[in-house]
């Protein structure tokens, strides 16, 4: 209709279609605000371009660089094998071990990289525990008259009947599927625990900065205190559901002892032990990366956790942020040596010194950093800025009255469910970019704390469990060729429900206490006052011009 709201809506819908259909690469679509907002008169380039390098982008960058260093020196593999060594090789505990490891790693590493690393480890263990996968599939398809011939090999090891061989093979194949599903699911769940774990969390932080400059409640520490218990609870429920559905809780492989089972478990344990031994003792570089990783996490967590004074009080208020902390730590990685320096050179200049190789090189970072995600984050912030400045977010918020009529706790469930369904068909980054400004304006219109709607919507974006195309981790697991879409839909549907209920519980209990969600905050009211003052000024100016 020629208004700024209409122009902005056109850009939003165009980007939404391009993101959902991938008609253009996701990162290229994210650049459209630079092309369209200034040329259509929605936003000046001076306001659009800076959105692509806001503070959350640098926090994300520091997290990815730290992850690159962890991968470079194989620390993540050492962590994974150690956890699996501890939990044991019975399927129910192995599934738990896989989920714990995948979720912990995805708190710091890219969810896709975590899944890609864990699946080969899982397959190697399963092959030693259950044997060849193709053989299992053949045993599951045996007819009554074929069972005796095909089960001869198995009968040499135990006294099972052909029917038992087939039943055991069907069960083992189910467990195998459970393994393939639990890793990508745990990776998606783990990413919600930290601000740097997944892009939607950073988009929430960036859009809070844009919409509510006075809101300083969300940072790495406060989000971790909220998100980590949520992750643990959801992970436990997910483990119980997957174990129940795919037999991990079945007593046949968890309680009953048989010679062939004990032998298979010994082989699987040997594989884990052997892989861990191949890593050798922790060297200087691994120790250094572990130290910097712990320092990275501790400093981010304790900067300003809100429930106790952080170390940021030693600096001017508002000067040192999570982004500053992260960039300081990762900068040290490019300086700190990867080999233990020799002290003999200091006493004898003629002696040979250890070759200086830093823990991380820029060449490695260039190849491992997800530059497209950084552009996606920027595109999201630019879109949010356009929605805010043009008045589109306000216009959309006023047209969502049906949701405004329901009690806020019910609205939280509806919003989370809608976002979780939407993200099954679009990337979680694109989903939150499109929906968060609308959800924010809805909260303002009905005088609900904006974080009460924004936090569950952001978390729900990571709950895409039903389709292979929903997330890259799902796609990697499905690409193994051993899963069917119906397996993922059947498992993922209940995972989505569990996720929605868990988020609702978290927001209405410890989330309410942490972020003060039960009251409408001053930092949101100041936005309304500013908007109202601007509207009054515009009306007064129009009246004076008309009567002049």
FIMIFI-736496 format. One record per residue (C-alpha): x, y, z; residue number from 1. Coordinates in nm, 4 decimals, padded with zeros to 6 digits. Layout:
N
> u, v, w, seq
> X, Y, Z, NUM;
...
***
This chain:
548
> u, v, w, seq
> 00.0000, 00.0000, 00.0000, 1;
> 00.3046, 00.2258, -00.0189, 2;
> 00.3384, 00.2648, 00.3590, 3;
> 00.6601, 00.1777, 00.5405, 4;
> 00.4821, -00.1113, 00.7112, 5;
> 00.3727, -00.2543, 00.3754, 6;
> 00.7194, -00.2193, 00.2246, 7;
> 00.8818, -00.3844, 00.5244, 8;
> 00.6243, -00.6644, 00.5201, 9;
> 00.7078, -00.7284, 00.1545, 10;
> 01.0784, -00.7636, 00.2398, 11;
> 01.0020, -00.9914, 00.5361, 12;
> 00.7755, -01.2188, 00.3293, 13;
> 01.0250, -01.2279, 00.0417, 14;
> 01.3058, -01.3280, 00.2765, 15;
> 01.0828, -01.5827, 00.4496, 16;
> 00.9994, -01.7499, 00.1166, 17;
> 01.3641, -01.7494, 00.0080, 18;
> 01.4779, -01.8914, 00.3422, 19;
> 01.2139, -02.1659, 00.3441, 20;
> 01.2665, -02.2663, -00.0199, 21;
> 01.6421, -02.1896, -00.0309, 22;
> 01.5905, -02.0283, -00.3706, 23;
> 01.9024, -01.8304, -00.2827, 24;
> 02.1756, -01.9352, -00.0397, 25;
> 02.0662, -01.8506, 00.3153, 26;
> 02.3500, -01.6029, 00.3634, 27;
> 02.2686, -01.4225, 00.0375, 28;
> 01.9039, -01.3889, 00.1409, 29;
> 02.0270, -01.2394, 00.4687, 30;
> 02.1879, -00.9573, 00.2686, 31;
> 01.8580, -00.8474, 00.1125, 32;
> 01.7863, -00.5815, 00.3807, 33;
> 02.0977, -00.3956, 00.2653, 34;
> 01.9624, -00.4023, -00.0903, 35;
> 01.5936, -00.3357, -00.0263, 36;
> 01.5467, -00.1307, 00.2907, 37;
> 01.7457, 00.1742, 00.1711, 38;
> 01.6185, 00.1604, -00.1905, 39;
> 01.2554, 00.1286, -00.0761, 40;
> 01.2891, 00.4084, 00.1780, 41;
> 01.2282, 00.1876, 00.4810, 42;
> 01.5647, 00.2348, 00.6533, 43;
> 01.8846, 00.4236, 00.5742, 44;
> 02.1984, 00.2279, 00.4964, 45;
> 02.3655, 00.3872, 00.8005, 46;
> 02.1087, 00.2099, 01.0181, 47;
> 02.0993, -00.1194, 00.8245, 48;
> 02.4684, -00.1991, 00.7720, 49;
> 02.5872, -00.1789, 01.1355, 50;
> 02.3303, -00.4468, 01.2258, 51;
> 02.5519, -00.7070, 01.0591, 52;
> 02.8262, -00.6677, 01.3183, 53;
> 02.6535, -00.6148, 01.6481, 54;
> 02.7898, -00.7434, 01.9766, 55;
> 02.6218, -01.0898, 01.9565, 56;
> 02.8041, -01.1543, 01.6274, 57;
> 03.1382, -01.1224, 01.8034, 58;
> 03.0237, -01.3438, 02.0898, 59;
> 02.9227, -01.6047, 01.8321, 60;
> 03.2561, -01.5602, 01.6537, 61;
> 03.4509, -01.6142, 01.9753, 62;
> 03.2531, -01.9303, 02.0487, 63;
> 03.3179, -02.0714, 01.7019, 64;
> 03.6909, -01.9931, 01.7207, 65;
> 03.7146, -02.1673, 02.0585, 66;
> 03.5336, -02.4663, 01.9069, 67;
> 03.7842, -02.4667, 01.6177, 68;
> 04.0723, -02.4880, 01.8639, 69;
> 03.9024, -02.7751, 02.0514, 70;
> 03.8554, -02.9649, 01.7237, 71;
> 04.2083, -02.8828, 01.6026, 72;
> 04.3662, -03.0632, 01.9006, 73;
> 04.1022, -03.3415, 01.9261, 74;
> 03.9979, -03.2502, 02.2797, 75;
> 03.6315, -03.3162, 02.1935, 76;
> 03.7050, -03.6762, 02.0940, 77;
> 03.8928, -03.7338, 02.4181, 78;
> 03.5923, -03.6043, 02.6146, 79;
> 03.3513, -03.8241, 02.4177, 80;
> 03.5479, -04.1469, 02.4597, 81;
> 03.6086, -04.0793, 02.8283, 82;
> 03.2366, -04.0349, 02.8984, 83;
> 03.1511, -04.3526, 02.7058, 84;
> 03.4215, -04.5370, 02.8983, 85;
> 03.2611, -04.4288, 03.2247, 86;
> 02.8950, -04.5090, 03.1463, 87;
> 02.9626, -04.8613, 03.0181, 88;
> 02.8422, -05.0473, 02.7095, 89;
> 02.4927, -05.1671, 02.7961, 90;
> 02.2565, -05.0055, 02.5395, 91;
> 02.0521, -04.8086, 02.7921, 92;
> 02.3648, -04.6530, 02.9419, 93;
> 02.5377, -04.6112, 02.6071, 94;
> 02.2388, -04.4127, 02.4797, 95;
> 02.2619, -04.1969, 02.7917, 96;
> 02.6374, -04.1584, 02.7442, 97;
> 02.5938, -04.0606, 02.3804, 98;
> 02.3282, -03.8038, 02.4709, 99;
> 02.5293, -03.6548, 02.7587, 100;
> 02.8414, -03.6263, 02.5429, 101;
> 02.6588, -03.4865, 02.2384, 102;
> 02.4685, -03.2296, 02.4438, 103;
> 02.7785, -03.1165, 02.6347, 104;
> 02.9843, -03.0770, 02.3188, 105;
> 02.7055, -02.8941, 02.1350, 106;
> 02.6952, -02.6382, 02.4169, 107;
> 03.0285, -02.5194, 02.2778, 108;
> 03.0684, -02.6725, 01.9323, 109;
> 02.8467, -02.6453, 01.6285, 110;
> 02.5521, -02.8898, 01.6533, 111;
> 02.6287, -03.0261, 01.3072, 112;
> 02.9977, -03.0847, 01.3864, 113;
> 02.9037, -03.2625, 01.7095, 114;
> 02.6671, -03.4979, 01.5269, 115;
> 02.9180, -03.5647, 01.2491, 116;
> 03.1827, -03.6589, 01.5071, 117;
> 02.9649, -03.8728, 01.7349, 118;
> 02.7891, -04.0882, 01.4732, 119;
> 03.1051, -04.2726, 01.3553, 120;
> 03.1948, -04.3461, 01.7193, 121;
> 02.8441, -04.4816, 01.7785, 122;
> 02.8566, -04.6993, 01.4657, 123;
> 03.1927, -04.8493, 01.5622, 124;
> 03.0615, -04.9415, 01.9079, 125;
> 02.7359, -05.0846, 01.7710, 126;
> 02.9141, -05.3013, 01.5157, 127;
> 03.1129, -05.4631, 01.7955, 128;
> 02.8100, -05.4920, 02.0208, 129;
> 02.5596, -05.6302, 01.7691, 130;
> 02.7627, -05.7332, 01.4652, 131;
> 02.7120, -05.6305, 01.1040, 132;
> 02.4066, -05.4120, 01.0436, 133;
> 02.3199, -05.5758, 00.7109, 134;
> 02.3256, -05.9169, 00.8801, 135;
> 02.0826, -05.7865, 01.1412, 136;
> 01.8498, -05.6670, 00.8648, 137;
> 01.8653, -06.0086, 00.6968, 138;
> 01.7837, -06.1860, 01.0244, 139;
> 01.4826, -05.9596, 01.0743, 140;
> 01.3417, -06.0636, 00.7332, 141;
> 01.3826, -06.4387, 00.7844, 142;
> 01.0877, -06.6601, 00.7076, 143;
> 01.0093, -06.9623, 00.9223, 144;
> 01.1605, -07.2127, 00.6771, 145;
> 01.4776, -07.0047, 00.6333, 146;
> 01.5441, -06.9449, 00.9989, 147;
> 01.7180, -07.2725, 01.0739, 148;
> 01.9737, -07.2356, 00.7939, 149;
> 02.0529, -06.8707, 00.8595, 150;
> 02.0686, -06.9117, 01.2349, 151;
> 02.3236, -07.1937, 01.2290, 152;
> 02.6112, -06.9528, 01.2884, 153;
> 02.4360, -06.8019, 01.5855, 154;
> 02.3553, -07.1447, 01.7321, 155;
> 02.7251, -07.2251, 01.7478, 156;
> 02.7614, -06.9472, 02.0059, 157;
> 02.4403, -06.9949, 02.2045, 158;
> 02.1368, -07.2169, 02.2317, 159;
> 01.8833, -06.9651, 02.1018, 160;
> 01.6018, -07.0887, 01.8785, 161;
> 01.5597, -06.9364, 01.5298, 162;
> 01.2626, -06.7390, 01.6577, 163;
> 01.4787, -06.5948, 01.9342, 164;
> 01.7492, -06.5037, 01.6832, 165;
> 01.4985, -06.3090, 01.4757, 166;
> 01.3433, -06.1408, 01.7793, 167;
> 01.6891, -06.0475, 01.9101, 168;
> 01.7913, -05.9075, 01.5710, 169;
> 01.4750, -05.6978, 01.5502, 170;
> 01.5438, -05.5640, 01.8971, 171;
> 01.9082, -05.4879, 01.8160, 172;
> 01.8031, -05.3056, 01.4989, 173;
> 01.5664, -05.0923, 01.7068, 174;
> 01.8476, -05.0084, 01.9473, 175;
> 02.0643, -04.9119, 01.6491, 176;
> 01.7962, -04.6704, 01.5309, 177;
> 01.7725, -04.5297, 01.8819, 178;
> 02.1443, -04.4552, 01.8707, 179;
> 02.1168, -04.2809, 01.5352, 180;
> 01.8332, -04.0616, 01.6636, 181;
> 01.9592, -03.9799, 02.0131, 182;
> 02.2780, -03.8085, 01.8886, 183;
> 02.1221, -03.5366, 01.6660, 184;
> 01.8410, -03.4855, 01.9180, 185;
> 02.0866, -03.4401, 02.2052, 186;
> 02.2946, -03.2024, 01.9929, 187;
> 01.9899, -02.9821, 01.9332, 188;
> 01.8957, -02.9907, 02.3014, 189;
> 02.2496, -02.9127, 02.4179, 190;
> 02.2734, -02.6026, 02.2004, 191;
> 01.9993, -02.4354, 02.4046, 192;
> 02.2050, -02.4305, 02.7283, 193;
> 02.4488, -02.1541, 02.6304, 194;
> 02.4152, -01.8268, 02.4420, 195;
> 02.6832, -01.9378, 02.1947, 196;
> 02.5368, -02.2878, 02.1560, 197;
> 02.2978, -02.1992, 01.8771, 198;
> 02.2239, -01.8935, 01.6629, 199;
> 01.8649, -01.8222, 01.7864, 200;
> 01.9954, -01.7533, 02.1390, 201;
> 02.2239, -01.4825, 02.0035, 202;
> 01.9445, -01.3400, 01.7892, 203;
> 01.7344, -01.3047, 02.1049, 204;
> 02.0186, -01.1150, 02.2694, 205;
> 02.0653, -00.8895, 01.9645, 206;
> 01.6960, -00.8122, 01.9267, 207;
> 01.6687, -00.7352, 02.2974, 208;
> 01.9478, -00.4816, 02.2494, 209;
> 01.7612, -00.3333, 01.9525, 210;
> 01.4105, -00.3229, 02.1021, 211;
> 01.4985, -00.2676, 02.4683, 212;
> 01.8370, -00.0945, 02.5108, 213;
> 01.7831, -00.0688, 02.8877, 214;
> 01.7352, -00.4454, 02.9329, 215;
> 02.0542, -00.6085, 03.0567, 216;
> 01.9043, -00.9269, 03.2018, 217;
> 02.0202, -01.1703, 02.9330, 218;
> 02.3896, -01.2518, 02.9152, 219;
> 02.5979, -01.5675, 02.9056, 220;
> 02.5811, -01.6304, 03.2806, 221;
> 02.2102, -01.5641, 03.3336, 222;
> 02.1143, -01.7636, 03.0241, 223;
> 02.3281, -02.0575, 03.1391, 224;
> 02.1602, -02.0624, 03.4810, 225;
> 01.8229, -02.0738, 03.3046, 226;
> 01.9139, -02.2963, 03.0102, 227;
> 02.1341, -02.5611, 03.1710, 228;
> 01.8696, -02.7046, 03.4099, 229;
> 01.6217, -02.6934, 03.1213, 230;
> 01.8669, -02.8887, 02.9042, 231;
> 01.9315, -03.1492, 03.1773, 232;
> 01.5596, -03.2035, 03.2406, 233;
> 01.4723, -03.2310, 02.8723, 234;
> 01.7716, -03.4576, 02.8086, 235;
> 01.6603, -03.6939, 03.0851, 236;
> 01.3023, -03.7059, 02.9521, 237;
> 01.4307, -03.7540, 02.5973, 238;
> 01.6563, -04.0389, 02.7091, 239;
> 01.3677, -04.2155, 02.8839, 240;
> 01.1458, -04.1751, 02.5772, 241;
> 01.4070, -04.2954, 02.3257, 242;
> 01.5120, -04.5827, 02.5515, 243;
> 01.1502, -04.6868, 02.6001, 244;
> 01.0667, -04.6618, 02.2305, 245;
> 01.3745, -04.8360, 02.0962, 246;
> 01.4268, -05.0963, 02.3671, 247;
> 01.7075, -04.9407, 02.5624, 248;
> 01.5133, -05.0028, 02.8850, 249;
> 01.4324, -05.3613, 02.7855, 250;
> 01.5793, -05.6082, 03.0327, 251;
> 01.7077, -05.8411, 02.7629, 252;
> 02.0278, -05.6479, 02.7065, 253;
> 02.0365, -05.4574, 03.0355, 254;
> 01.9874, -05.7230, 03.2988, 255;
> 01.9992, -06.0751, 03.1673, 256;
> 02.3464, -06.2132, 03.1194, 257;
> 02.4338, -06.4457, 02.8344, 258;
> 02.7740, -06.5569, 02.7125, 259;
> 02.7309, -06.4098, 02.3634, 260;
> 02.6087, -06.0798, 02.5079, 261;
> 02.8934, -06.0579, 02.7561, 262;
> 03.1375, -06.1268, 02.4737, 263;
> 02.9837, -05.8543, 02.2549, 264;
> 02.9978, -05.6076, 02.5415, 265;
> 03.3630, -05.6891, 02.6025, 266;
> 03.4377, -05.6216, 02.2356, 267;
> 03.2536, -05.2894, 02.2394, 268;
> 03.4353, -05.1885, 02.5590, 269;
> 03.7634, -05.2859, 02.3926, 270;
> 03.6866, -05.0593, 02.0969, 271;
> 03.6288, -04.7607, 02.3263, 272;
> 03.9423, -04.8388, 02.5278, 273;
> 04.1522, -04.8843, 02.2152, 274;
> 04.0335, -04.5583, 02.0590, 275;
> 04.1071, -04.3753, 02.3831, 276;
> 04.4541, -04.5292, 02.4089, 277;
> 04.5313, -04.4205, 02.0516, 278;
> 04.4917, -04.0619, 02.1664, 279;
> 04.7852, -04.1157, 02.4027, 280;
> 04.8466, -03.9078, 02.7155, 281;
> 04.7267, -03.5484, 02.7109, 282;
> 04.9978, -03.3344, 02.5493, 283;
> 05.0887, -02.9720, 02.6169, 284;
> 04.8583, -02.8339, 02.3462, 285;
> 04.5554, -03.0316, 02.4677, 286;
> 04.6218, -02.9203, 02.8241, 287;
> 04.6508, -02.5572, 02.7109, 288;
> 04.3263, -02.5737, 02.5107, 289;
> 04.1483, -02.7352, 02.8050, 290;
> 04.2734, -02.4550, 03.0317, 291;
> 04.1613, -02.1792, 02.7937, 292;
> 03.8278, -02.3521, 02.7355, 293;
> 03.7589, -02.3663, 03.1113, 294;
> 03.8776, -02.0061, 03.1487, 295;
> 03.6498, -01.9038, 02.8585, 296;
> 03.3458, -02.0660, 03.0213, 297;
> 03.4205, -01.9456, 03.3738, 298;
> 03.4865, -01.5828, 03.2754, 299;
> 03.1710, -01.5658, 03.0628, 300;
> 02.9642, -01.7220, 03.3391, 301;
> 03.0961, -01.5014, 03.6185, 302;
> 03.1061, -01.1676, 03.4340, 303;
> 02.7577, -01.0616, 03.5401, 304;
> 02.5434, -01.3616, 03.6347, 305;
> 02.2798, -01.1380, 03.8048, 306;
> 02.2385, -01.3557, 04.1167, 307;
> 02.5789, -01.2494, 04.2549, 308;
> 02.8150, -00.9607, 04.1675, 309;
> 03.0388, -01.0580, 03.8779, 310;
> 03.3920, -00.9458, 03.7994, 311;
> 03.2593, -00.6781, 03.5613, 312;
> 03.2132, -00.4500, 03.8662, 313;
> 03.5884, -00.3808, 03.8469, 314;
> 03.5334, -00.1992, 03.5162, 315;
> 03.3211, 00.0973, 03.4128, 316;
> 02.9554, -00.0075, 03.4025, 317;
> 02.8498, -00.1234, 03.0570, 318;
> 03.2002, -00.1224, 02.9081, 319;
> 03.2954, -00.4910, 02.9320, 320;
> 03.0504, -00.7360, 02.7733, 321;
> 03.0414, -01.1081, 02.6905, 322;
> 03.1709, -01.0279, 02.3432, 323;
> 03.4749, -00.8476, 02.4872, 324;
> 03.5440, -01.1403, 02.7207, 325;
> 03.5212, -01.3978, 02.4422, 326;
> 03.7402, -01.2060, 02.1980, 327;
> 04.0098, -01.1480, 02.4646, 328;
> 04.0334, -01.5226, 02.5356, 329;
> 04.0385, -01.6369, 02.1730, 330;
> 04.3005, -01.3747, 02.0866, 331;
> 04.5352, -01.5525, 02.3281, 332;
> 04.4986, -01.8743, 02.1265, 333;
> 04.6799, -01.7128, 01.8346, 334;
> 04.9736, -01.6255, 02.0634, 335;
> 05.0058, -01.9125, 02.3102, 336;
> 05.2499, -02.1868, 02.1915, 337;
> 05.1262, -02.5366, 02.1141, 338;
> 05.4531, -02.6937, 02.2338, 339;
> 05.6120, -02.6546, 02.5740, 340;
> 05.8721, -02.3790, 02.5480, 341;
> 06.2291, -02.4738, 02.6271, 342;
> 06.3841, -02.2723, 02.9110, 343;
> 06.7394, -02.3725, 02.8185, 344;
> 06.7530, -02.0981, 02.5530, 345;
> 06.7270, -01.8323, 02.8238, 346;
> 07.0473, -01.9580, 02.9845, 347;
> 07.2361, -02.0552, 02.6687, 348;
> 07.1625, -01.8516, 02.3536, 349;
> 07.3355, -02.1141, 02.1382, 350;
> 07.0979, -02.3928, 02.2378, 351;
> 06.8061, -02.4781, 02.0125, 352;
> 06.4683, -02.3515, 02.1178, 353;
> 06.1336, -02.5275, 02.0635, 354;
> 05.9742, -02.4347, 01.7318, 355;
> 05.7050, -02.1752, 01.7918, 356;
> 05.3655, -02.2842, 01.6612, 357;
> 05.0587, -02.1145, 01.8151, 358;
> 04.7593, -02.3121, 01.9349, 359;
> 04.5485, -02.1781, 01.6498, 360;
> 04.6213, -02.0305, 01.3079, 361;
> 04.4058, -01.7841, 01.1183, 362;
> 04.4056, -02.0211, 00.8198, 363;
> 04.2339, -02.2844, 01.0337, 364;
> 03.9788, -02.0286, 01.1556, 365;
> 03.9008, -01.9124, 00.8022, 366;
> 03.8086, -02.2668, 00.7037, 367;
> 03.6079, -02.3572, 01.0136, 368;
> 03.4109, -02.0439, 01.1048, 369;
> 03.0507, -02.0453, 00.9836, 370;
> 03.0653, -01.7099, 00.8076, 371;
> 02.7214, -01.7727, 00.6619, 372;
> 02.5758, -01.7904, 01.0148, 373;
> 02.7342, -01.4545, 01.0988, 374;
> 02.5608, -01.3054, 00.7949, 375;
> 02.2377, -01.4778, 00.8959, 376;
> 02.2618, -01.3221, 01.2406, 377;
> 02.3218, -00.9833, 01.0808, 378;
> 02.0286, -01.0303, 00.8445, 379;
> 01.8090, -01.1126, 01.1419, 380;
> 01.9128, -00.8019, 01.3314, 381;
> 01.8615, -00.5876, 01.0188, 382;
> 01.5144, -00.7340, 00.9649, 383;
> 01.4233, -00.6713, 01.3280, 384;
> 01.5441, -00.3127, 01.2992, 385;
> 01.3326, -00.2643, 00.9867, 386;
> 01.0252, -00.4104, 01.1576, 387;
> 01.0759, -00.1803, 01.4543, 388;
> 01.1506, 00.1428, 01.2639, 389;
> 00.8790, 00.0939, 01.0015, 390;
> 00.6089, 00.0128, 01.2573, 391;
> 00.5457, -00.3335, 01.1076, 392;
> 00.6099, -00.5133, 01.4367, 393;
> 00.3597, -00.2877, 01.6122, 394;
> 00.1025, -00.3354, 01.3344, 395;
> 00.1376, -00.7145, 01.3443, 396;
> 00.1229, -00.7191, 01.7228, 397;
> -00.2105, -00.5377, 01.7263, 398;
> -00.3565, -00.7975, 01.4868, 399;
> -00.2792, -01.0958, 01.7110, 400;
> -00.5715, -01.0405, 01.9442, 401;
> -00.6833, -01.4091, 01.9583, 402;
> -00.3623, -01.4992, 02.1417, 403;
> -00.3997, -01.1907, 02.3611, 404;
> -00.7297, -01.3241, 02.4954, 405;
> -00.5828, -01.6440, 02.6423, 406;
> -00.3988, -01.6531, 02.9789, 407;
> -00.0225, -01.5857, 02.9389, 408;
> 00.0861, -01.9386, 03.0523, 409;
> -00.1368, -02.0874, 02.7809, 410;
> -00.0028, -01.8341, 02.5316, 411;
> 00.3501, -01.9543, 02.6135, 412;
> 00.2550, -02.3111, 02.5222, 413;
> 00.0826, -02.1990, 02.2004, 414;
> 00.3738, -01.9781, 02.0947, 415;
> 00.6326, -02.2481, 02.1668, 416;
> 00.4262, -02.5103, 01.9823, 417;
> 00.3801, -02.2837, 01.6803, 418;
> 00.7503, -02.1988, 01.6642, 419;
> 00.8475, -02.5662, 01.7033, 420;
> 00.6162, -02.6600, 01.4132, 421;
> 00.7376, -02.3722, 01.1954, 422;
> 01.1022, -02.4617, 01.2477, 423;
> 01.0391, -02.8159, 01.1198, 424;
> 01.0203, -02.6653, 00.7700, 425;
> 01.2583, -02.3687, 00.7977, 426;
> 01.5981, -02.3215, 00.9582, 427;
> 01.5848, -02.2308, 01.3261, 428;
> 01.7739, -01.9084, 01.2529, 429;
> 01.5271, -01.7975, 00.9849, 430;
> 01.2339, -01.8962, 01.2065, 431;
> 01.3362, -01.6827, 01.5027, 432;
> 01.4374, -01.3913, 01.2791, 433;
> 01.0894, -01.3825, 01.1251, 434;
> 00.8800, -01.4461, 01.4360, 435;
> 01.0619, -01.2812, 01.7271, 436;
> 00.9740, -00.9176, 01.6426, 437;
> 00.6066, -01.0144, 01.6109, 438;
> 00.6100, -01.2046, 01.9407, 439;
> 00.7843, -00.9124, 02.1103, 440;
> 00.5218, -00.6639, 01.9937, 441;
> 00.2432, -00.9009, 02.1019, 442;
> 00.3849, -00.9070, 02.4543, 443;
> 00.4044, -00.5249, 02.4626, 444;
> 00.0441, -00.4864, 02.3461, 445;
> -00.0982, -00.7116, 02.6180, 446;
> 00.1397, -00.5737, 02.8837, 447;
> 00.3245, -00.9011, 02.9469, 448;
> 00.6965, -00.9081, 03.0185, 449;
> 00.8445, -00.9478, 02.6661, 450;
> 01.0965, -01.2060, 02.7885, 451;
> 00.8055, -01.4242, 02.9031, 452;
> 00.7220, -01.4856, 02.5349, 453;
> 01.0634, -01.4296, 02.3752, 454;
> 01.2575, -01.6893, 02.5779, 455;
> 01.0271, -01.9898, 02.5114, 456;
> 00.9977, -01.8911, 02.1442, 457;
> 01.3766, -01.8788, 02.1120, 458;
> 01.4253, -02.2110, 02.2888, 459;
> 01.1453, -02.3748, 02.0898, 460;
> 01.3306, -02.2930, 01.7677, 461;
> 01.5834, -02.5639, 01.8529, 462;
> 01.3152, -02.8302, 01.8984, 463;
> 01.3011, -02.9574, 01.5410, 464;
> 01.2948, -03.3356, 01.5759, 465;
> 01.0330, -03.4677, 01.3334, 466;
> 01.1795, -03.4359, 00.9831, 467;
> 01.5204, -03.5044, 00.8246, 468;
> 01.5203, -03.1573, 00.6660, 469;
> 01.4455, -02.9793, 00.9943, 470;
> 01.8080, -02.9418, 01.1029, 471;
> 02.1493, -03.0439, 00.9635, 472;
> 02.2041, -03.2922, 01.2532, 473;
> 01.8785, -03.4693, 01.1586, 474;
> 01.9898, -03.4763, 00.7954, 475;
> 02.3274, -03.6310, 00.8848, 476;
> 02.1637, -03.9072, 01.0875, 477;
> 01.9054, -03.9734, 00.8158, 478;
> 02.1776, -03.9821, 00.5478, 479;
> 02.3174, -04.2981, 00.7092, 480;
> 02.0400, -04.4834, 00.5231, 481;
> 01.9279, -04.6817, 00.8297, 482;
> 01.6382, -04.4581, 00.9306, 483;
> 01.2975, -04.4013, 00.7761, 484;
> 01.1012, -04.0781, 00.7918, 485;
> 00.8337, -04.2509, 01.0003, 486;
> 01.0980, -04.3387, 01.2624, 487;
> 01.1900, -03.9726, 01.2952, 488;
> 00.8275, -03.8521, 01.2957, 489;
> 00.7194, -04.1081, 01.5557, 490;
> 01.0081, -04.0271, 01.7889, 491;
> 01.0215, -03.6552, 01.7176, 492;
> 00.6520, -03.5872, 01.7760, 493;
> 00.6741, -03.6860, 02.1423, 494;
> 01.0122, -03.5111, 02.1720, 495;
> 00.8446, -03.1900, 02.0556, 496;
> 00.5676, -03.2279, 02.3135, 497;
> 00.8202, -03.2977, 02.5899, 498;
> 01.0215, -02.9937, 02.4820, 499;
> 00.7183, -02.7626, 02.4806, 500;
> 00.6089, -02.8774, 02.8274, 501;
> 00.9628, -02.8543, 02.9656, 502;
> 01.0094, -02.4992, 02.8384, 503;
> 00.6722, -02.3984, 02.9810, 504;
> 00.7710, -02.5434, 03.3178, 505;
> 01.1090, -02.3665, 03.3125, 506;
> 00.9665, -02.0269, 03.2183, 507;
> 00.6945, -02.0436, 03.4843, 508;
> 00.9240, -02.1572, 03.7679, 509;
> 01.2922, -02.0677, 03.7910, 510;
> 01.2751, -01.8522, 03.4759, 511;
> 01.0131, -01.6290, 03.6399, 512;
> 01.2321, -01.5894, 03.9464, 513;
> 01.5514, -01.5224, 03.7488, 514;
> 01.4218, -01.2730, 03.4928, 515;
> 01.1317, -01.1233, 03.6907, 516;
> 00.8807, -01.2459, 03.4324, 517;
> 00.5774, -01.1973, 03.6576, 518;
> 00.5898, -00.8161, 03.6268, 519;
> 00.5878, -00.5744, 03.3362, 520;
> 00.9365, -00.4195, 03.3569, 521;
> 01.0463, -00.0567, 03.3443, 522;
> 01.2743, -00.1234, 03.0480, 523;
> 00.9695, -00.2229, 02.8399, 524;
> 00.7572, 00.0656, 02.9671, 525;
> 01.0215, 00.3187, 02.8631, 526;
> 00.9827, 00.1947, 02.5052, 527;
> 00.6075, 00.2554, 02.5186, 528;
> 00.6572, 00.6032, 02.6620, 529;
> 00.9053, 00.6875, 02.3876, 530;
> 00.6706, 00.5593, 02.1189, 531;
> 00.3755, 00.7477, 02.2638, 532;
> 00.5736, 01.0698, 02.2937, 533;
> 00.6804, 01.0375, 01.9316, 534;
> 00.3200, 00.9790, 01.8212, 535;
> 00.1971, 01.2830, 02.0178, 536;
> 00.4708, 01.4978, 01.8686, 537;
> 00.3828, 01.3837, 01.5161, 538;
> 00.0116, 01.4520, 01.5720, 539;
> 00.0820, 01.7966, 01.7195, 540;
> 00.3109, 01.8861, 01.4309, 541;
> 00.0501, 01.7728, 01.1765, 542;
> -00.2190, 01.9805, 01.3512, 543;
> -00.0040, 02.2948, 01.3615, 544;
> 00.0865, 02.2556, 00.9936, 545;
> -00.2777, 02.2132, 00.9024, 546;
> -00.3891, 02.5249, 01.0931, 547;
> -00.0970, 02.7442, 00.9848, 548;
***
